[in-house]
């Protein structure tokens, strides 16, 4: 997979940095997703039934008790992102952890979402005190982090709730330190264990010291 051209453009806007690199996913890493999303669906007459670890196929119309078609599910997810400031709040411990890294590492947020929602998400994150550079991607995250690191052999740590994103980064940046963090750990039952080399962390108080050691800060 190649680097998303729009993501590449966003990376070019960043200042060059030689500090250790910490890249963070947003949904269910820095701000809650899987807890507020069912409330959003309920307000529109739908229900989330997580029988597998995915959204498509698990959103039901409460009037018919049938799963919605993929196109409607995508529209509902898109609507949630458009109104995210009404629903998404900070993940416990995230702000404190990031404060501890400030100055010692380059912190970049990398979220998998349509580029058209970038400004909305950036405004919401800033309102929560997360005024870090935000990149959006509609492609796998590995090429983006490889480009972010640049030619310098600086330490890299990446935190995400999706195993496929962690695996993508592992393929493109083999020496990256990979951390699997989920705002709701009960969902781990719906997925296989993360691949070898991925550190499972229970929450931000667990993750923060491990990330600091990995980055040498």
N, C-alpha and C positions, 0 to 999 in steps of 0.2 A: 504494500500500500504506500502511496506517495503522500506528501504533505498537502493538506487542503490549501489551495491558493490564497483564500481569504485569511486563513490563519497565518500563512507565511507573511502576508502584508502586515498583519497586526504585530508579528514578532519583529519585523523591520522597524516598527515605530519605537521599540524599546531601546533604552540606552544600553550600551555594552557594559557588562558587569562581570567581574572575575571572582566574586564571592561564591561560596557554596550555594547551590541552587535547590530551592524547595518549591516543588510544584504541587498544587492542591486542587483536587476536584472540588466542586461546589455542593451539588445536591447530595444530602445525607452525609456530607463530610463537614462542611462549614455551616450550611443552613438545612433545616429539616425539609424533607420532601415526602417520605412515605407515610408520615403521620398526618400532615395537613391535607395531602391529596385526596384521601377518602372524604374529608369534610367538604372540599370543593366539589367533588362529584355528587355528593348527597344534595348539595344546594341546587344542583341542576337535574336531579331526578335519576341519578345513576349510583352504582355501588361497586366498590373494589373488593374482589374476592381473590386473595392471593393463594391460588392453588399451585402455582409455579412461580419462579422468580422472573416475572416479566409482566408488563402492563397489558400489552395487546393479548386479547383472549381472556383476560381476567376482569374486564370492566363490563358490568351488567346493567341493562335497563331495568329499573325497579318496577316499571309498569308491566313489562312482559316477562320478566325473570329470565331473559335470554342475553347472552353475551352480544355486545355491539360489534358491528363490522369494523374492520381495521381502519378504514378511512375516518369513521366517526371517532374512534379511540384516539387517532392522531389529532383530530380537531379539538378534542377535549384536553389533551395534553398541551396543545398549543395555547388554548385558552387559559390554562393554568399558568403557563409561563408569562402570558401577557398580563395577568393579574397577580403575579407572584408576591408583590409587596403586601397584598391583603392577607396572605396565607403563610408565608415562609418566615420562620424565626431562626435565631442562632442555635446551632448545636451546642449542647452543654460543654463548657471547657474550651471551646475553640478560640475565643477571643483572648483568653489568658495565655493559651499556648502560643499563639502568634505573637503576642506582646513579648514573650520570652525569646523569640527568634529575631525580633526587629533589630536591624543594624548589622547583625552577624551573618545574615543570609539574604540572598535575593529571593523574594517570595513572589511567585506568579500563580495566578488562579487560572485553571484550564477547565472549561466546562463544555460538555458535549451537548450542544443545543443549536437550533437554527440561528444563523448570524443575525437575523433581523431582531432578535430579542436581546442583543448584546447591550444596547444602551439602557434598556429597562432593567436588566440584571445589574449593570454597573451602578445605576442610581440607587437601587435597593441595597446593594452591598455597602455602598458608601454611607447610606443612612444608618446602617448597622455598625459603622466604624471600621469596615473592611475596605480601606482605600488602597488596595493593591492592584497592580496591573491585571486586567481580566482579558483572557483570550477565549474565543469561542471556536469550536471545531465541529465539522460535520463528517469527519473522517476519524480513523483510529488515532489514538493519542501518541503512539510511539514516535512517528516522524516529527511531530510538533516538539516533543521534549528533546529529541536529538538536535533539532535546529536551535532550540532555546539554549542548550548547553554551549553550543559553538565549539570552536577548535580547542579551547582550554580544557585541560584534564581536571576540571574541578569536580568535587563530590556532588552527587545528585540524589535527592530523595523525592519520592512521588507517593502521594496518598490518594486512594480512590476506594469507592465502595463496590466497583464492578470488576470482577476478576479478568474479564476480557481486556479492559483498559490496562490493567497491571501487566498482563501477559504481553500486550503490544509494546509497552515501554521496555519490558525485559528483553524483547527481541531486538529492539533498535538501540538501546543503551544498556548493554549487558552488565555493566558494573553499577547500575542504579540501585539504590536501596528502595525496596518496594514495600508499602504498608497497606494492608487491607483493613479499613475502618468503616463501620456501618453505624449510623445513628440508632438503628433498631437491630440489636444483635439477634433477636428471635428469628429474623429472616435468614440467618445462616443455615437453618434447617432445610431451606428450600434449594440450596445450591451445594455442589460438591466442594470438598475442601480446596482452598487455594493451592496453586501449583507450588512445587518446591522453589524455595528462594523468596517467597512472599511472606512477610511477617504479619501475623494476625494480631491486631490490637483491639482491645475492648472499648476504649474510649479515649478522649484526648489526654487525661492525666496519665494513662498508660502509654500513649503514643509519644508525647512530647519528649521525655528523656531519651527514648530510643532514637528518635529523629535527631536530637542534638548530638548523640554519640556518633551516629552514622555520618553526620556532616562535619564532625570535629569542632563543634562550637559549644 
